Amino acid sequence: MRNKKATHGLMLVLLLIWTVDAVTVSTAVESMSQIFLLCFKTLCSIPVLAIFVHLREGLRLPGKKDVPLLLLATVLGDVLYFFFEYTAYKYLPVAQVTVLLGFLPAASYLVDCCVRRTRPEPRILMVILLSIVGLVLAVWDGQGDGSVIGILSCVLCVIIWIAYGYVARALDRSFSPEAITLYESVGAVALMLIPALLRRPAEIAAGDLWISIIGMGILTTGFGYIIEVRGLIDLGTTVSGIYLNFLPVFTAIAGALVLHQHMTPLQLVGSGLVILCGLHVVRKTA
């Protein structure tokens, strides 16, 4: 049994990394395709992951019986989730994206009830309904636009991440979180390399942006993703999802200071409702 207190500490560090990464990605998707950015960041992380895994447990190839599950985890957690997340950043402010993703604990709770065939608690259902109201307020911009593509991308992220959580816990029986991260990263680059090269940017972006992307590739897609997988396995989908609820606060501040993005008072009220409801769900289900 791993030390859960240590895992919570690592998740707090990841929260800060996520905030910086969200701002970097939001800027980068304006000058390059989502799949190129994702592939490039993942590629930057592989050497760091390989050294880390080699020092901790030694490198080894996965067995044939584990390949299908690893491939499924790669497609869900490394390709589809982040592709749709980056798509959301292209159409919505960073704070709105993180608010929408903050619905994960409530969605995870409902899915867990269905899987375990248990009846949801009435009070938690009431809180989830309030959370949905908060989501509607958070994405409403007062002009009827709503950036449908960005919203749908966030919905797909929530669905995909819940499914990935079950796959990751199944892989934990055979591999460490660090090894899972390495295998998935290698597989993701192999799957995305050709499409990414076909969608490479016509012009090279500013040098400082490339430095930021490389740095965040190592931190987020490398060490950050190790922490993310460890949190998912040690704490579960619902509990680890609590950190997504704190993320809007950090990204709203970062978006306002760095990207000059602002949310309306109504959107701020909705965001606060989502965060509080998410915290309540986690407290009742942890």
N, C-alpha and C positions, 0 to 999 in steps of 0.2 A: 504494500500500500504506500503510495507516494505521499509526501507531506503536502496536504492541501493548502496550508497557510503559505508555504513557499510558492505554490502555484498561483494563489491569489496575488502575491507580491509581483510575480512575473507578469500577470495580466494587467496590473497597474502600469508597469513599464510599457507593455504593448499598447495600452491606451494612448500614451504619449506618442509612440511611434505611428500609430494609426492616424493621429491628428495631423502630423507633419506629412504623412503619405497622402492623405486625402487632399491637402492643398497642392502638393506636387502633381498628383494625377490630374486634378481639376485643371491645372495649367497645361500639362503635357498633352491632354486629349484635344486641345485646340490646334495643335500643330502636327499630330501624328495619329494613326488609326489605333483603336483599342487593342487589336490583336498584336500589332507590332510592339506597342508599349508593354503589354503583358509578357510577350515572349522575351523581349530584351531584358526586362527586370528579372524574370525567372532565370534566364541564362546567366546573369551576373551573380545570382545567388548560389549556383551549383558548386563552384570551387570551394566556397566557404562551408557549405553543407557537407561536402565530401571530406574535407579536412576534419571537421567537427565529428562526424560519424566515425571516421577512421581512428581518431584519437580515443574516442569513448568506447567503441565496441568492435572496431575493425570492419572493413568493407566486405560485403558478401552479396552475391546475386540472389534474388528471391527465387524460391522454388516454383516450378511450373504451376502447381495448384494455387499459388497465391497471385499469379499474374492477372487473372480475370478480375479479382477484387481490387487489386492495385490499379488496374486500368480504369475501372468504374470510379474509384476514388479520385483518380487524376482528372477524368472528364468532368466530374461533378465539382470537386473542390478547387482545382487549379485552373481549369479552362472556363467552364460555363459560369461559375459564380463570379469570378473576377471580370470576365468579359462583360457580363450584364451590370456589374457594379461600375465599371469604367464607362459603360454606356450611360448609366444614370448620371454620372458626374458631368457628362457632356451636355445634358439637357436640364439639369437641376443644380441649384446652389449646393455646396457641400453640406451645409447644415440640414437642408431638407432631405438629402439622401440618407444621412445618418439617422434622422428621425424616423423615416420609413423603415429602415433596417432595424430600428429599435423595437419594432413590433415582433421581433423574433421570439422573445420569451413567451408571449401570449400564444403565438401560433404554435410554438413547440409544445406548450402545455396541452393544447387541444389535440394535436397529433398524438402525443403520448397517451392521452385518454382513449383515443380511438384504437391505438395499437394494443393497449393493455385491457381494453374493453371495460373501462371504469367510467362511472358517471362524473362529469365535471362538477366541482363545488359551485353552488348558486352564487356565492359572493364573488368568486373568481370570475365567473361568467359575466357578472355585472361590471366588474372592473375591466374585463376585456372589451365589453361594449363601449365603455367610456373611452378606452384606448383607441377604438376605431373612430369615435367622434373626434378625438384629438388628432388622429391621422388626417381626417378630412380637413380640419382647420389648418393643420400644418402645411398642407400642399396647396391650399386655396390662396391664389394670389390676388383675388378681387377683380380679375379681368376675364375670368372664364377660360383661361388658357390651360393651366394645370400641367403642361408638358407631359402628355399621356405616355410617350415613349419612356421618359425617365421614371414615371410612376410604375409602369408595367415591368420595367427592368428591375426595380426594387422588389416588386412582388415575386418575380422569378428568383431573385437572390434568396429571399426568405425560404421559398419552397426547396430550392436546390440545397441550401445549407442544412436544413433539417434532414433531408435524405442523406447528405454526406455524413452527418453525425452518426447515423446508424452504421454506415460502411466503415468509418474510422474506428469505431469501437470494436467492430469485428476484426479489423486488422491489428488492433492492439494485442490480440492474443498471440500474434506471431512476431511483431516488430515493435521497436521503440518508436516514440513520436518522432525522434530525430531521423531514424531510418525511413519511416513513412514519408516524411517531408522530402528527403533526398530522392527516393524512388519516384514520388509524384512529380517533382520538379523536372527530373530527367525525362519522364514520360510526357510531361506537358510541352517541353521544348520540342521533342520529337514530333508531337502532333501538330504544333503550331508553326514550326519553322518555315515551311514552304508558303503557307498562307501569309505569314508575317512578312516574308521577303517580297511577296507580290504586292503587299500593302505598305511597303516602306515609304517614309516621307520623301517627297521629291527634293526638298531642301533641308539641310541640316539646321536644327534649331540652335538657339544660343548655347554657348559652351557651358554656362552656369546651370542651364536646365538639364543638360546631359549629365553633368556631375551630380545633380540632385537625383536624377533617375537611377544612376548607378549606385549611389549611396543608399537610396531607399530600396533598391533591389536587394542589396546585401542585408539591410536591416529588416525590412518588411517581409520580403519573399524568402529571406534566409532565416535569420534568428527569430524574426517576428512570427513567421509561420510555424516554427518549431514550438514557440510558446502557445500559439493559437491551437495547434493540434493537441498539445499537452493539456491545455485548459479544457478542451472539448472532451478529452478522454477522462481526465481526473475529476472534473467538476460537472460534466454533463452538458447537453445542449442548452438547457434552460438556465442553469446557474452561470455558465460562461457567457450567455447572452446578456447578462446584466451589464457587462462592460460596454456593449453597444448602446445601452441606455444613457450612459454617461458621455458617450462620444459626441452627441449633438451640442452639448455645452461647450466642449473644447473647440469643435469645428466652427461653431457659430462665432466664437471669439476670433479664431484664426482667420475665418473667412472675411470678417469685418476688418481686421487689421491688415491682412496681406492682400486679399482679393477685392476688398471694398464691396463685399456682398452683404446685403442687409435683409432682414425678414420683417414683415409687418407685425404690428402688435397682436393681431389675430393669430398669425402663424406662430408667434412666440408662446401664446396661451396654449395652442394646440400641441406644440412641442413639449411644453411643461407637463401637459396632461398625459402624453404618451410616456414620458420618462417616469412620472410618478406611478402610473399604472403598471409599467414594466417592473419597477422596483417592488411593488406590492405582490405581483405574480411570483417573482423570484423568492421573496421572503416567505410566501406561503407554501412554495413547492420545494424549496431547498432542503 
